[in-house]
Amino acid sequence: MVKKIMKYLKLEDIKAYRDSSVLSDLVWETVIRWDWFTKQTTGMQLVRAVDSIAANIAEGFGRFHKKDKQKFYYNARGSVYESGHWINKAYKRHTITEDEFEKIIGELRKLPKEINLLIKITEEKLNL
């Protein structure tokens, strides 16, 4: 008799979660160096938006029903676009370098595709 070994998916196995979590730490390390006024205006908005990408993926992962999970994944995708808005503002206001901008915006541009895949897999694989 062959024993079937089932592997359960862990949050850390989700690429969109891992990538967005790393990105949020990168943004934090960038914003922490800003002056008080810039942190209190653009910085807080940017950090909250980027942090909420991974947070929404984590919350969706912890939900039971398909539509409940997907709602949080859609919220995560929305936070990607909000983060893009704030990183553009930071660049236009000369609070980040071109290199910092390119690194962060490059990572942000990858996330919608990863999150869309997560939404699609949830739709196809989950019956609840």
C-alpha positions as CSV (number, residue, x, y, z in Angstrom):
1,M,0.0,0.0,0.0
2,V,1.4,3.4,-1.0
3,K,1.0,6.1,1.5
4,K,-0.1,9.4,0.0
5,I,1.7,12.3,1.4
6,M,-0.2,15.6,1.2
7,K,1.6,18.8,1.3
8,Y,-0.3,21.7,2.7
9,L,0.3,25.2,1.3
10,K,1.8,27.6,3.7
11,L,1.5,31.4,3.5
12,E,5.3,31.6,2.8
13,D,4.8,29.4,-0.2
14,I,2.9,32.1,-2.0
15,K,5.2,34.2,-4.2
16,A,3.0,37.3,-4.1
17,Y,3.2,37.3,-0.3
18,R,6.9,36.7,-0.2
19,D,7.7,39.4,-2.8
20,S,5.3,42.0,-1.3
21,S,6.7,41.3,2.2
22,V,10.3,41.9,1.0
23,L,9.2,45.0,-0.9
24,S,7.5,46.5,2.2
25,D,10.8,46.1,4.1
26,L,12.7,47.8,1.3
27,V,10.2,50.7,1.3
28,W,10.5,51.0,5.1
29,E,14.3,51.2,4.9
30,T,13.9,53.9,2.3
31,V,11.2,56.0,4.1
32,I,12.9,55.8,7.6
33,R,15.7,58.1,6.3
34,W,13.3,60.9,5.2
35,D,12.8,64.1,7.2
36,W,9.9,64.5,9.6
37,F,7.5,66.3,7.2
38,T,8.1,64.0,4.3
39,K,7.6,60.9,6.5
40,Q,4.4,62.4,8.0
41,T,2.9,63.1,4.6
42,T,4.0,60.9,1.7
43,G,6.0,58.4,3.8
44,M,3.2,57.2,6.1
45,Q,0.8,56.8,3.1
46,L,3.4,54.9,1.1
47,V,4.4,52.6,4.0
48,R,0.8,51.8,4.9
49,A,-0.1,51.1,1.2
50,V,2.9,48.8,0.7
51,D,2.4,47.0,4.0
52,S,-1.2,46.3,3.2
53,I,-0.3,44.3,0.1
54,A,1.2,41.4,2.1
55,A,-1.2,41.9,5.0
56,N,-4.2,41.5,2.7
57,I,-2.7,38.4,1.1
58,A,-2.1,37.0,4.6
59,E,-5.6,37.7,5.7
60,G,-7.1,36.2,2.6
61,F,-5.0,33.1,3.0
62,G,-6.5,32.7,6.5
63,R,-10.1,32.9,5.3
64,F,-12.1,29.8,4.6
65,H,-14.5,30.6,1.8
66,K,-13.4,31.3,-1.8
67,K,-15.2,34.7,-2.2
68,D,-13.9,35.8,1.2
69,K,-10.3,34.9,0.2
70,Q,-10.6,36.6,-3.1
71,K,-12.0,39.8,-1.6
72,F,-8.7,40.2,0.3
73,Y,-6.6,39.3,-2.7
74,Y,-8.5,42.0,-4.7
75,N,-7.8,44.5,-1.9
76,A,-4.1,43.5,-2.1
77,R,-4.1,44.3,-5.8
78,G,-5.7,47.6,-5.1
79,S,-3.0,48.4,-2.6
80,V,-0.3,47.7,-5.3
81,Y,-1.8,50.5,-7.4
82,E,-2.1,52.8,-4.4
83,S,1.6,52.1,-3.6
84,G,2.4,53.0,-7.2
85,H,0.7,56.3,-6.8
86,W,2.7,57.1,-3.7
87,I,6.0,56.0,-5.0
88,N,5.4,58.3,-8.1
89,K,4.7,61.2,-5.7
90,A,7.8,60.5,-3.8
91,Y,9.9,60.5,-7.0
92,K,8.3,63.7,-8.3
93,R,8.9,65.4,-5.0
94,H,12.6,64.4,-5.1
95,T,12.4,62.3,-1.9
96,I,13.8,59.2,-3.6
97,T,16.6,58.7,-6.1
98,E,15.9,57.4,-9.6
99,D,17.6,54.1,-8.7
100,E,15.3,53.7,-5.6
101,F,12.3,54.6,-7.8
102,E,13.2,52.1,-10.5
103,K,13.8,49.3,-7.9
104,I,10.5,49.8,-6.1
105,I,8.3,50.5,-9.1
106,G,9.9,47.5,-10.8
107,E,8.8,45.2,-7.9
108,L,5.4,46.8,-7.8
109,R,4.8,46.1,-11.5
110,K,5.3,42.4,-11.0
111,L,2.7,42.1,-8.2
112,P,-0.6,42.4,-10.1
113,K,0.2,39.4,-12.3
114,E,1.2,37.4,-9.2
115,I,-2.0,38.4,-7.3
116,N,-4.2,37.7,-10.4
117,L,-2.7,34.2,-10.5
118,L,-3.5,33.8,-6.8
119,I,-7.1,34.9,-7.5
120,K,-7.4,32.5,-10.5
121,I,-6.0,29.5,-8.5
122,T,-8.4,30.2,-5.7
123,E,-11.3,30.3,-8.2
124,E,-10.3,27.1,-9.9
125,K,-9.2,25.0,-6.9
126,L,-11.4,26.0,-4.0
127,N,-15.0,24.6,-3.9
128,L,-16.3,26.6,-1.0
